[in-house]
Amino acid sequence: MQSVRRSGVVASALRLASRHKKHFIPEHDDPLRDMLDEDTDHQTAAAMRLEKLDKILTEKTANGLVTIDPAEKVNLVKEKRIDGLMHRVEERIERTHHYYSCMALTVFISFFVLVMALQNDVGMAFSIEKTMLDTVVGDLDTETFALKSTDEFFTWFGDNIVDRIFRDPICGDGVCEQPHEFPSVGRFGCEIDCGKYLKQTTISIKLETFPGWSQAAQGQWDISRIRRRVNPNYRWNIYSETIGEFLFEEDQLPDATIVTDVPDGALTLHMYQTEIVSTQVDDKSIYDYLFMTKNTLPQREASTDFDFGDKREAIAAGAILMRQIFDYCFGGGMSLDDLDNFDMNCFNPEQDTQIRIMGSYGLKGTITTANGTRDKTILTEVDFCDLLPNGVVGLIDPANKAYIQTAAVDCDTVRRSDPSSVGISGEEEEEPSAEALAPLAPLAHAAAAGWLASQELTAEERERVVGAV
């Protein structure tokens, strides 16, 4: 706008000069007269005159010698102030943006360094650096670390760099090559090159099946002698969070004490059932041996043989063990004529045996470690998966009997669920519930005692049998 106004001023001055050309104006007072005396026909000369004139007017106006328009001068001052304020605001905004960028970069670098520090394993980095230095130094002179000839250099380079870096680590070569080789613990690591892992503890693991546990338990029937063609075949192993692997290459068998070294850190005991037993016994056999009706039996939910703790598998395992006990006692393998070889535990109350069997699924035992005394510190205790409050003790705990009585079903439910409850005449006969069968144990003892009285046994043999009953 200012240039347009100045051009207008120049044009007005030119017109005024042409009208009053004859008037006398001193040359030193009017610079326009000097410029108008030049050749006005030449366009370049005219443009130069206009440029000079604009420059003179600008200088005069800036110095205050010539004032073309006082109001315009005030506006020019205001515009300069506004431009200055806008320039300061822009500088402040730009400076603030730079501060934000600097802060964001600082936060990013701090976060990046923190993540790198958290991911960095200082111990592993030191081990790798030590391995590299040991490999590079090799058989060099530890004082000078100098090679005397070219042949010596190539020999050193081939033996210590090429042959070791471009091959898999070998345990026993005298160099602990981290991270592939590390201090040994159990079956892991290389003890020859790296030594033993210092942060480890010796533990003793003893896990038993119900037959194995009953062999040493007081007041229990030792059923370890019973032949078990079908059983869940339990296994166990320990997973180490420190190593990230199972401590044993193969899953371990129960009924044995294992002593091993384990690294410090979190350890997890895993137990497995390696054989499905629910397909080896039908619903009727479960009812015959455990008095559980078909409509109360849960379905198998495990997806593989190794799933441990499935309810249907636990019930089926108890029914199979109960059937094996019956076969052992009354399958013809033993006779009362040979009391020395007859197992008197066969006369135990049937319901007591059933309750014990229903508390026998899985493994039972402890994991201990030495504490410097004769006693041991128990790290953890493992118990059987019990279908009852305390099944392994049988009728000794009244809670077991009360639990069975609470779970009993009425006779109508038994008739609907068990096809064997239909009699020969075609009429349905009531099948006794578990609650009704509870009082029958004394009758079984009385019948056994009456049968013994009719046998031709010596007084000593009769006393042994009656005492066992």
Salt bridges, closest charged atoms under 4 A:
ASP29 OD1 - HIS28 NE2 3.35
GLU38 OE1 - ARG49 NH1 3.74
GLU72 OE1 - ARG5 NH1 1.72
GLU91 OE2 - HIS87 NE2 2.72
GLU94 OE2 - HIS98 NE2 3.57
ASP134 OD2 - LYS130 NZ 3.16
ASP173 OD2 - ARG167 NH2 3.39
ASP283 OD1 - ARG312 NH2 2.66
ASP288 OD2 - LYS284 NZ 3.06
GLU313 OE2 - ARG300 NE 2.64
ASP340 OD1 - ARG464 NH1 3.25
ASP343 OD2 - ARG225 NH2 3.01
ASP352 OD2 - ARG356 NE 2.73
ASP383 OD1 - LYS364 NZ 3.07
ASP412 OD1 - ARG415 NH2 2.14
GLU428 OE1 - ARG415 NE 3.25
GLU430 OE2 - ARG415 NH1 3.89
